[in-house]
Amino acid sequence: MGKRIYLCSPHMGGGEMKYVQEAFDSNWIAPLGPNVDGFEQELCAATGAKHVAALSSGTAAIHLSLIMLGVGPGDYVIGQSFTFSATVNPIAYLGAISVLVDSEPGTWNMDPELLEEAIKGLKSPSSAKASEGREGLKSPSAASSFAEPQRPLKVSEGRKVERIKAIIVAHLYGMPARMKEIMEVADRYGIPVIEDAAEALGSEYMGRRVGCNSKFGILSFNGNKIITTSGGGALISDDAALIERGRFLATQARDPAPHYQHSEIGYNYRMSNIVAGVGRGQLEVLDLRVRQHREFNQWYRELLKDVPGVTFHSEPSPDFYSNYWLTCIVIDPAMAGTDREKLRLAFDAANIESRPLWKPMHLQPVFAGCPAYVNGTSEKLFENGLCLPSGSNIDEEGRARIAEVLKREFKM
Ligand SMILES: *Cc1c(COP(=O)(O)O)cnc(C)c1O
């Protein structure tokens, strides 16, 4: 059996060591330094964002953005249910309540109509009546929340909606969410949006790189993302003051004074100068990686084009440009003659990693008590969807092994 093939393992570009070596040679081992400044500037160029703060993780970036939006205990934050837990965990760090909103079938990301229902739901007479705590928002089950007729919106009931402090939208597997519609809803109610672009660096929506269509964008450079610093993240925004404040909070919120003085709670969330050196080398190959991931995606489409019951995660229109970080398929077991779990196990037996799509947050034991607005989309995706190995460093021999498993399982 050949070496294990991973979903997406780190793929160095070659330029990384130059920056790391510079850091060693100049003894900039300490946090911050020229690589961090350089990485931030180069990330501005790569994303089109005006300002960037390099941080220790994408999760830290989400945490800081929620803090800056004033999220506190008992507030509501609307989050995409179909995602990785890091999208919504920081809501809980702050003692706020996650309101989970399902996806729409085109992009697999937040459904703008359901988002509006969630906002209205928090304004509905029943939830407003249950004035204290969360009684009026008890987790509606999958069927009930969607089937229940929408109560008329009464502007006078706006007490609760003021406590919806943010909306977090994710661009999963590289696919941009329907940002135009989402921003229209968010703007109508005056709620700021955070774009979780952890999986979507290099993706574009209506000709702009994702992460720049809202108040904040967040990026991740964790080990399996399209580029990696071994671990790291960034906060991006067009608002210089917010990014400056993000940097302040991320470096222990130190007041300007010769001694250490603090008027606020701070965090240790900055990226180190060594790690940023890896990031600078990786950014040199970002565009190449996007092309490679898209080419790999095309290869799968070509290979599986005649297989009944297989659907790809696809760009719904030319407004969407995905980095195709991971190629994902949904298998209809009735038509395909196999199912997602059989295929996953067949890959595993050949020492190839594949993975079910994200298990929605509203099905996670830890978020069971959160209000959820669901429509069945993410549950179906979780049941039948699989992420295929998509790394740009999987060679011809690796592809041949992958093709062999697919041909056997789909009886091609
Ligand atoms: C990876 C990821 C994160 C978290 O990023 P870290 O850098 O690992 O903290 C957040 N959201 C999504 C959708 C992710 O895939």
The ligand as an SDF file (V2000), in Angstrom:
LIG
                    3D

 15 15  0  0  0  0  0  0  0  0999 V2000
   -9.9960   26.3540    9.9520 C   0  0  0  0  0  0  0  0  0  0  0  0
  -11.2480   27.0860   10.1590 C   0  0  0  0  0  0  0  0  0  0  0  0
  -11.3840   28.0280   11.1960 C   0  0  0  0  0  0  0  0  0  0  0  0
  -10.3800   28.2160   12.2820 C   0  0  0  0  0  0  0  0  0  0  0  0
   -9.1350   28.6180   11.9340 O   0  0  0  0  0  0  0  0  0  0  0  0
   -7.9010   28.2810   12.9210 P   0  0  0  0  0  0  0  0  0  0  0  0
   -6.7860   29.0550   12.3110 O   0  0  0  0  0  0  0  0  0  0  0  0
   -7.7030   26.8010   12.8690 O   0  0  0  0  0  0  0  0  0  0  0  0
   -8.2580   28.7610   14.2740 O   0  0  0  0  0  0  0  0  0  0  0  0
  -12.5550   28.7530   11.2800 C   0  0  0  0  0  0  0  0  0  0  0  0
  -13.5670   28.5380   10.4180 N   0  0  0  0  0  0  0  0  0  0  0  0
  -13.4930   27.6440    9.4390 C   0  0  0  0  0  0  0  0  0  0  0  0
  -14.6560   27.4950    8.5070 C   0  0  0  0  0  0  0  0  0  0  0  0
  -12.3490   26.8560    9.2790 C   0  0  0  0  0  0  0  0  0  0  0  0
  -12.2940   25.9250    8.3330 O   0  0  0  0  0  0  0  0  0  0  0  0
  1  2  1  0
  2  3  1  0
  2 14  2  0
  3  4  1  0
  3 10  2  0
  4  5  1  0
  5  6  1  0
  6  7  2  0
  6  8  1  0
  6  9  1  0
 10 11  1  0
 11 12  2  0
 12 13  1  0
 12 14  1  0
 14 15  1  0
M  END
$$$$
